[in-house]
Amino acid sequence: MRQTKIYRPTEDEVQETVIEFCDRLRILCVHIPNEGKRNLAYGAKMKRMGLRKGFPDIFIPTARQGFHGLFIELKRDRNSHPTHEQMEWISCLNQEGYRAVVCFGVDEAISEIKDYMGIR
């Protein structure tokens, strides 16, 4: 019997879908380009310029519900896990008055954004 392969979107595809959702609803959002492989020299330069390991993927700079803004560390699905550094940033940002969460997949991220923005 032939097995069918289940399609798992890449993290980039998940992120693009979430950003498209925000764009359609005109929700201010920005991607923090913290992922990817870099050569040693460029990686060192980025670090000097403020790039920090584990910083969340998406920021919505809109104050709501007593928070300064929403940070999302986006994982493509439940098989992906946040790193120790990512969880440290989530904790720190929450302590500083932001809403900071880990979301697994498009549906969870969009649901979090809708809840945060008060969209029904």
DRENZAVO-436637 format. One line per 4 residues: number of its first residue (from 1); their letters; for each residue x, y, z of C-alpha. Coordinates in pm, whole numbers, plus 50000, padded with zeros to 5 digits. Layout:
# residues N
NUM = A = X:Y:Z  ...;
END
This chain:
# residues 120
1 = MRQT = 50000:50000:50000  50132:50342:49906  50156:50603:50179  50044:50956:50115;
5 = KIYR = 50272:51225:50240  50110:51486:50461  50203:51839:50360  50362:52048:50636;
9 = PTED = 50402:52414:50546  50740:52568:50613  50778:52824:50890  50828:53088:50617;
13 = EVQE = 50494:52993:50457  50318:53007:50793  50467:53348:50863  50377:53482:50517;
17 = TVIE = 50016:53375:50571  49999:53549:50910  50151:53869:50767  49905:53858:50474;
21 = FCDR = 49618:53831:50725  49747:54138:50911  49795:54329:50586  49440:54249:50471;
25 = LRIL = 49301:54389:50797  49548:54679:50802  49697:54568:51131  50042:54721:51178;
29 = CVHI = 50295:54441:51197  50661:54378:51136  50878:54071:51097  51202:54065:51292;
33 = PNEG = 51450:53885:51060  51623:53684:51329  51640:53349:51153  51863:53210:50888;
37 = KRNL = 52221:53109:50839  52479:53383:50790  52848:53378:50730  53060:53450:51037;
41 = AYGA = 53147:53811:50947  52790:53911:50862  52654:53734:51171  52902:53924:51391;
45 = KMKR = 52804:54253:51225  52432:54183:51278  52498:54103:51644  52685:54434:51687;
49 = MGLR = 52388:54608:51524  52149:54461:51782  52030:54128:51645  51954:53906:51945;
53 = KGFP = 51923:53530:51948  51572:53408:52023  51388:53739:51973  51027:53682:51857;
57 = DIFI = 50935:53670:51487  50644:53913:51465  50564:54239:51642  50230:54421:51634;
61 = PTAR = 50307:54770:51770  49950:54843:51875  49858:54893:52240  49555:54688:52345;
65 = QGFH = 49411:54539:52663  49669:54711:52883  49968:54582:52681  50217:54795:52485;
69 = GLFI = 50207:54559:52184  50199:54193:52080  50505:53977:52010  50462:53634:51850;
73 = ELKR = 50722:53362:51831  50581:53162:51544  50630:52788:51505  50497:52606:51204;
77 = DRNS = 50323:52336:51409  50327:52148:51739  50627:51942:51621  50843:52256:51642;
81 = HPTH = 50959:52374:51982  51077:52714:52108  51437:52740:52220  51550:52836:52568;
85 = EQME = 51647:53182:52436  51305:53227:52276  51130:53143:52602  51356:53384:52790;
89 = WISC = 51256:53666:52552  50886:53575:52587  50914:53593:52965  51112:53920:52961;
93 = LNQE = 50874:54092:52718  50571:53986:52924  50737:54132:53235  50791:54460:53048;
97 = GYRA = 50421:54505:52972  50393:54344:52630  50182:54045:52536  50435:53787:52416;
101 = VVCF = 50335:53436:52313  50443:53130:52120  50193:53031:51851  50193:52698:51670;
105 = GVDE = 50065:52736:51314  49859:52984:51119  49527:52924:51294  49669:52973:51642;
109 = AISE = 49857:53289:51542  49554:53443:51370  49332:53355:51667  49582:53522:51903;
113 = IKDY = 49592:53835:51685  49213:53851:51663  49178:53814:52039  49445:54075:52105;
117 = MGIR = 49296:54323:51858  48938:54259:51974  48825:54119:51639  48531:53882:51650;
END
